[in-house]
Amino acid sequence: MPNPRPSGPRRLLDIVDRVAAAIALVAGWAAAAIMVAITLHILTEIVLRSFFGRSTQLVEEYVAYGLGAMIFLGLGHSLREGSLVRVDLLLGRLRPKTRRLFEIGACLVTIGVMLFLMRFFLFGVQRAYTAGTISMTRAATPMWIPEAIILLGMAIFTLQIGIYLVRIAVGGPLIEEKGRVE
């Protein structure tokens, strides 16, 4: 009777993968909540301007922050769900072994780019926090907050790419367009 539970490194990878999946799911739900908040803010602004001749004077700023946060917080979950836009025109024509090598290379390049960007975002967050930088609007938003949320989304996405890289390097399933990695 075969052992249904993987052992050693494979089991550790499964545990890390489950934790990362939970983190990506929470970030995805946060992105969805931000989308709802953006929609409600825009609708509130429309009602205020149309019927009361007033404005929150915050809609442009907070919609911009929300859009950035929503995009980056949703990346990790989108990758896991196979919902990211990919070049299937090329990938669909590759042989399975060649595609796996291509995916590994793409993961390595993506991780490198994300680490490079995250380094500068981290410096930006630290600088904005230390200097007490605020937005030049009526809201006077501390700029480290939206930057930190985007940095968090980048980190979650990079974690997902890293786990996917390890999975496919050991022979795990490739992400299919609009399909789950099981």
Buried (B, 14 or more C-beta within 10 A) or exposed (E): EEEEEEEEEEEEBEEBBEEBBEBBBBBBEBBBEBBEBBEEBEEBBEEBEEEEEEEBEBBEBBBEBBEBBBBBBBBBBBBBBBBBEBEEEEBEEEEEEEBBEBBBEBBEEBBEEBEEBBEEBBEBBEEBBEEEBBBEEEBEBBBBBBBBBBBBBBBBBBBBBBBBBBBBEEEBEBBEEEEEBE
